[in-house]
Each structure stands twice: as C-alpha cells, then as structure tokens.
Amino acid sequence: MPSMTPLQRRVLQAVLYETGAVAMTGPIVGLSFDAGAGSSLLLAVVMSTIALAWNYVFNAGFEHWERRQARRQRTVWRRLLHGIGFEGGLGLMLVPLMAVWLDIPLWQALVAEIGLLALFFLYAVGFTWAFDRVFGLPESARG
C-alpha cells in the first residue's frame, strides 16, 4: 500500500468512517423515533458532518499526544482511550442537536445518544483496527 501523508490518512479514515455511520444512524433514528426517512437521513448527515469535523480535530490531537509517548504502539488500552475520547466529545455535541431536531426532551436525547455511543464505541474501535490493518499504522504509532 502506498504511503499516505497524515492529512490524506485522516481524511480517508474520516470519510470512510462517516459513510458507515450515516448508513447505520439514519435507519436507527428513523425507527426509534418514528421519524420520516428524509428527516432521519438528514439528521444522520448533519450528525455525520459534525462527527467528520470532530474526527479530524480529535485524531490530529490524539496523534500529537501519541507521538510524545515513550511507547509508540496502539495497544488495546490506547485504542480504548481513543474510542472513549472520540465518542465522549462527540456526545457532548450531538445530544442537544438530537433534542432540538427530534423535538424530544434533553434526557431522552441523552438516553438515545448513550445507545448510539455504545454502538459507535464498538464501531470506532473495530473500524480503526480494521483501517490500520488495511492501510498500515500512522507514523505516530510506529515503533
């Protein structure tokens, strides 16, 4: 596989990740809240756009931190830290959006987001592992 710059790698990873996210989120939101297909798909795209921007910013920061670690390997614990950081920050942005968009109380949006976070936590960890297997580790994680 040809080598990618950090920017190319982040963009490719984010676009592939969010494509899968929209494909999962639209139907889940639509069925869970009896929202129309168009509305739930548009919400999924808006959420994905926010997540795409967050993905880029978070991964740039994570790799900056990772480069400064004495041990430069992506262990299970480091992958879990990555997933918790990414999904936790994203949840803080998406809960208010879901509450307003779906016209539901904030607590209900929080419960929905917790369900989505649990799903996406597993998706993020698995996706990142698979992405690294297919495209190789970034320089920040190579020993």
N, C-alpha and C positions, 0 to 999 in steps of 0.2 A: 504494500500500500504506500503510495507516495506521501511524503511528509507534508503536514499542513502547518501553517502558521497558527499561533494561538488564537488569533482573530477568526480565521477560517474554521478552526475546530469548534470554537464556541458558537459561531453562527450555525454551522451544520448541526451540532448537537441540539441547540435550542429549537431549530426549525423541525427537526425530526421528532423531538420530544413533544412539542406542542401540536403537531399533526395528530399524533396518537391521543393526546389529551382531549382535543376537540372531538375526535371520533368517540371517545368514551363519555365525556361530560354532557354533550348535548342530549343524548337519549336518557341518561340517568336523571338529569334535571327535569326533562320533559315528563318522564313517567312519575317521578317522585312528587312533583308539584302540579301535576295535571296542566302543565304549561303547553301552549301550542308548539308545534315543531319549529316554526320560524323564530318564535321568541326564545325558545331554549337553545336553538342553534346560535342565534345572535349573541345571547348571553355567554355561551361557550366560547365564541370567537372573541368577545370583549375580555373575558377572563383569561383566555389564552394570550391575548396581546399584552395584558398586564404581566402575566407569567413569563412571557417571552422576554420582556424588558428586564424583569427581575432575574430571570435565568442568566442573562448576560452579565448583569451587575454582580450577582451573587457569585457566579463561577469565577469572574475576574478577581474578586476579593478572596475567594477560597483558595485559588491557585497562588495568589500573592502570599497568603498566610502559609500555604503548603510548602512553597519554595524556601521558607525560612525555618522549617522544621529539620531537626537533626536526622530524623528517619524519613526518607522520602519515598514511602511506599503507600499504596492505597489498601490499607488493612480493612478488615470488616468494621472495626471501630471508627476508622476515618470515614468510611462510606456511610455509616450510620449517622455520624456527626454532620456530614454533608446533607443527608436527607432531612434530618431534623432542622437544620438551619434554613435550608431552602423552603421546605413546606411550612415551617413556623412563620417565617417572614411573609410568605405569600398569603397565608391565612389571615394575617392582620390586615391585609389589603382587601381581600375578597369578601369577608363577612359583611361589611357594610354595603358593598355593591350588591350582593345577593339579596340582602334585606330590602333594599330600595327597589331593585329590579323586579323581584317576585312579590313585592308588597306583602312581606311577612315580617313578624317581629324579629328583632335582632337576635333573641335567644334561639329562635327557630333556624335562622340563618347560621348561627354558630353550630348548632347540632348538625345541620346539613354539611357545613364545612368540615366538621370533625369527621364525618363519614367520608367525605371526599379526600380529606387529608390522609386518612388511614389507607384508602385505596391508592392515592398518589404517592404516599410514602413508599409503599411496596413497589409501585411502578417506577419511581425515581431511582431507587436503589438498583432494581433489576435492569432498568434501561441504561443507567450509567455503566454498570458492569458489562452489559452486552455491547454498548458503544465502545468501551475501552478494549474489549476483545476483538471487535471488528476493525477499529481504526487505530488501535495502539494507545498506550498511555501518553498523556501530555508530558512535556519536559519536566514540569513541576513534580511529577510523581515518579520519575525515573531515578533509580539509584546510581 
